[in-house]
């Protein structure tokens, strides 16, 4: 869905816009939309450069996906965990499976 906006534009810029629109047989709106979309690529690069500069300056940090998952993992006390486990509740949301190891040669009873 499109929405209408009003903008103030330098008269010379508007004259150029009309010339492009006429030459390409497109509306002002079409030309402006394409220009904004194209400029978003430039803005993305500017934001990327800013974030890289912040990283280099120590103003921000990078976290691995595993670190992010661990930080979002729910925590409970050992007593609460035991109660849930003993009552047959799902406790998987409290476990860090990235550190789990498969045991070999376990005797079945």
N, C-alpha and C positions, 0 to 999 in steps of 0.2 A: 504494500500500500504506500502510495506517495503522499507526502504532506507538503503544503505550500509554505514557503518562507519568503521574507522580504530582506533584501540586502542593499547596502549602499556600495556603489562601485564608481571608481574614477571614470570620468567621461571618455578618456582615451581608451581605457581598457574595454569599456562597453562598445565603443566603435569597432575595436579589433574583434571582439566577440561576435558582433553582428556580421562582420566581414567573413569570419570563419564559418559561421552558421549558414550564411547565404552561399558561399563557395561549396560547402559540403552538403547543402540541402538538408540541414538538420536544424532543430530548434535551439534556442539559447539554452534551454533546460538540458537538452541532450549533451551539448558541448560542455556545460558546467559540470554535469554529473561525471562525464568521462574525465575531465580535468581533475576533479576531486578524487576520483578513484585512483587515477595515476599518481596523484600527489601523496596518497596514503602509503604507497611503496616507499617514497622518500621519507615520510614520517616514521615508518617502521625501521628504516635504516638509522635514522636519528635516535630513536629510542634504543635500538640495539647498541649503538655507539655509547650512549649515555650509561647504559647498564654495564657495559664492559669497563668504562672508565670508573664507575662506582666500585666494581669488583677489584680493579687494580689498586684503587685508593683505600681498599679495606672498608668501604662504607656499606657493603652488602656481602652476603655469603651465598654459596651454592650448596645445595643439599642433594644427595643421591635419592633415588626413588625409594630405596630401602630405608634410608633415614627418615624420609617423609612418612612412609608407612608406619614405622615404629613410633614416630611422634604422634600419629593420629590413633594409635592403638589404645583401646580402653584399658584402664587399670582398675584393679580392685584389690582388697586385702587378701591374704592367703586364706583367712577364715571364710570370707565370702566365696572365694574360688572353690574351696573344699565343699561348702554347703551346696553350691550349684552343681558341682561335679557329682556329689553323693546323691543328689536328688534327680540325677539324669538330665540336667539342663545342658544346653549347648554352651561350651566354654571356649569355643574356637576363636571368638573375637578378642580374647585375652591372651592368645598364644602368638608367639613370634615364630612362624614356621620357617623363616629364612635361616634359622640356626638349627633346625631339626636335622638329625642324622638317622639314617636307616641302620638299625642293628642287624647284624648277621649272626647266623648260627644260634638262634634262640630256640631252646627246647620247648615244644608245646606240651602242655599238661593234659 
